[in-house]
Amino acid sequence: MAIDIYDEISNAIRSGDSRQVSTFFGSSLDMTIGNQEDVYSKAQAELILRDFFSKNSPKTFTVNHKGSSKEGTLYAIGTLTTMNGKSFRTSFYLKSSGGKYILQELRIEPQ
C-alpha cells in the first residue's frame, strides 16, 4: 500500500528535511512562517523553510485534523513541537495538478 500524501509530507516536516518538503512544492508557494508571509518561488520557499528548521529543529509533528474540500483541495492541520520547546500550529493545503498533489500553501505559526 502506498504511503498517503499526508504521511509523506508529515514525515518530511517531522524530520526537518526542507528539501524533501520542497519536492511537493509547485512553481510557487503561499507560505507563512511566523510573521513572514508571502508567495515564494519553489527555491525561495525551500531556503526559508531550511532556515526555519535550522533554528527550530523538529521533535514531533502530529496531524490533528485532515480532510478535503468540495473542490478536491486536501488539507491538514497539525502541531509541530521543536527541540527548543516551542510549538507551532502547522497547516498545509494541497491541490491536484497533473495527476499528483502539489503543496499550495504552508503555514507554520507559533501557538
PATI-702826 format. One record per residue (C-alpha): residue number from 1; chain; x, y, z; residue in one letter. Coordinates in pm, 1 decimal, m for minus. Layout:
% residues N
[NUM 'A' [X Y Z] 'a']
...
% end
This chain:
% residues 111
[1 'A' [0.0 0.0 0.0] 'm']
[2 'A' [132.1 342.6 m91.2] 'a']
[3 'A' [203.8 588.9 187.4] 'i']
[4 'A' [m54.7 862.0 162.3] 'd']
[5 'A' [36.3 1221.5 78.5] 'i']
[6 'A' [m38.2 1336.8 434.7] 'y']
[7 'A' [212.4 1086.1 573.6] 'd']
[8 'A' [477.9 1176.8 317.3] 'e']
[9 'A' [458.5 1548.8 396.9] 'i']
[10 'A' [424.7 1486.0 772.4] 's']
[11 'A' [734.6 1264.9 771.7] 'n']
[12 'A' [933.0 1531.1 582.8] 'a']
[13 'A' [825.2 1800.6 831.4] 'i']
[14 'A' [893.7 1570.9 1128.3] 'r']
[15 'A' [1245.3 1503.1 1001.1] 's']
[16 'A' [1310.2 1875.3 938.1] 'g']
[17 'A' [1400.8 1797.0 577.8] 'd']
[18 'A' [1327.8 2113.5 377.9] 's']
[19 'A' [1447.2 1950.4 55.5] 'r']
[20 'A' [1202.5 1661.4 97.9] 'q']
[21 'A' [915.8 1900.6 180.4] 'v']
[22 'A' [1002.9 2109.0 m128.1] 's']
[23 'A' [950.6 1808.0 m356.1] 't']
[24 'A' [578.0 1874.4 m303.4] 'f']
[25 'A' [601.9 2245.2 m396.9] 'f']
[26 'A' [469.6 2370.4 m726.9] 'g']
[27 'A' [648.9 2653.1 m907.8] 's']
[28 'A' [532.5 2889.9 m633.2] 's']
[29 'A' [400.3 2851.7 m279.4] 'l']
[30 'A' [193.4 3067.6 m46.9] 'd']
[31 'A' [392.3 3033.2 274.3] 'm']
[32 'A' [363.5 3177.0 624.2] 't']
[33 'A' [636.0 3115.3 880.9] 'i']
[34 'A' [581.2 3317.4 1196.7] 'g']
[35 'A' [501.4 3670.9 1083.5] 'n']
[36 'A' [671.4 3625.9 744.5] 'q']
[37 'A' [404.2 3571.9 480.5] 'e']
[38 'A' [437.9 3586.3 103.1] 'd']
[39 'A' [419.0 3391.4 m219.8] 'v']
[40 'A' [761.2 3243.2 m286.6] 'y']
[41 'A' [923.7 3057.7 m570.9] 's']
[42 'A' [998.4 2691.2 m503.4] 'k']
[43 'A' [1368.6 2770.1 m442.7] 'a']
[44 'A' [1297.6 3067.6 m210.8] 'q']
[45 'A' [1043.2 2869.8 m9.8] 'a']
[46 'A' [1285.6 2581.3 37.8] 'e']
[47 'A' [1559.3 2820.2 164.9] 'l']
[48 'A' [1320.0 2989.1 410.9] 'i']
[49 'A' [1198.2 2651.6 535.3] 'l']
[50 'A' [1556.5 2526.1 572.1] 'r']
[51 'A' [1639.4 2836.7 777.5] 'd']
[52 'A' [1332.4 2779.2 997.7] 'f']
[53 'A' [1427.6 2413.6 1059.2] 'f']
[54 'A' [1788.3 2512.3 1139.7] 's']
[55 'A' [1657.4 2739.2 1419.2] 'k']
[56 'A' [1367.7 2512.0 1522.5] 'n']
[57 'A' [1474.2 2151.3 1491.7] 's']
[58 'A' [1158.6 1934.1 1488.2] 'p']
[59 'A' [1099.4 1695.6 1776.9] 'k']
[60 'A' [749.7 1576.9 1683.8] 't']
[61 'A' [484.1 1656.3 1427.8] 'f']
[62 'A' [130.5 1531.3 1475.0] 't']
[63 'A' [m158.1 1577.6 1233.0] 'v']
[64 'A' [m462.1 1672.8 1441.6] 'n']
[65 'A' [m712.5 1708.1 1160.0] 'h']
[66 'A' [m719.5 1637.0 787.5] 'k']
[67 'A' [m980.0 1648.0 517.8] 'g']
[68 'A' [m1077.9 1775.5 176.5] 's']
[69 'A' [m1294.0 2049.3 29.0] 's']
[70 'A' [m1571.1 2006.0 m227.3] 'k']
[71 'A' [m1324.6 2135.3 m488.4] 'e']
[72 'A' [m1086.0 1849.7 m408.7] 'g']
[73 'A' [m829.3 2050.9 m213.3] 't']
[74 'A' [m671.1 1843.0 62.3] 'l']
[75 'A' [m568.8 1998.0 390.6] 'y']
[76 'A' [m412.1 1901.0 720.4] 'a']
[77 'A' [m366.2 2086.3 1046.5] 'i']
[78 'A' [m112.4 1969.0 1298.7] 'g']
[79 'A' [123.0 2058.4 1578.9] 't']
[80 'A' [497.8 2082.9 1530.7] 'l']
[81 'A' [696.0 2062.9 1854.9] 't']
[82 'A' [1061.7 2159.6 1833.2] 't']
[83 'A' [1372.4 2059.2 2028.7] 'm']
[84 'A' [1383.3 2409.3 2181.3] 'n']
[85 'A' [1039.1 2353.0 2336.4] 'g']
[86 'A' [835.8 2571.8 2101.2] 'k']
[87 'A' [509.2 2458.0 1945.9] 's']
[88 'A' [379.2 2566.2 1607.5] 'f']
[89 'A' [34.5 2526.1 1454.9] 'r']
[90 'A' [120.5 2386.0 1114.8] 't']
[91 'A' [m120.8 2356.8 826.0] 's']
[92 'A' [m85.5 2270.1 462.6] 'f']
[93 'A' [m315.1 2271.5 163.6] 'y']
[94 'A' [m271.2 2060.8 m148.4] 'l']
[95 'A' [m432.8 2079.3 m489.9] 'k']
[96 'A' [m433.9 1816.7 m760.2] 's']
[97 'A' [m229.9 1911.8 m1064.6] 's']
[98 'A' [m133.9 1680.7 m1348.8] 'g']
[99 'A' [m228.2 1367.1 m1158.4] 'g']
[100 'A' [m34.2 1448.1 m840.8] 'k']
[101 'A' [m83.6 1669.8 m539.7] 'y']
[102 'A' [107.9 1996.4 m513.5] 'i']
[103 'A' [153.0 2195.8 m191.9] 'l']
[104 'A' [m37.5 2518.2 m247.7] 'q']
[105 'A' [0.8 2671.7 96.9] 'e']
[106 'A' [216.0 2601.7 403.1] 'l']
[107 'A' [166.2 2781.2 734.9] 'r']
[108 'A' [386.1 2738.2 1043.4] 'i']
[109 'A' [264.9 2970.5 1318.8] 'e']
[110 'A' [358.0 2994.8 1688.3] 'p']
[111 'A' [95.8 2858.1 1926.7] 'q']
% end
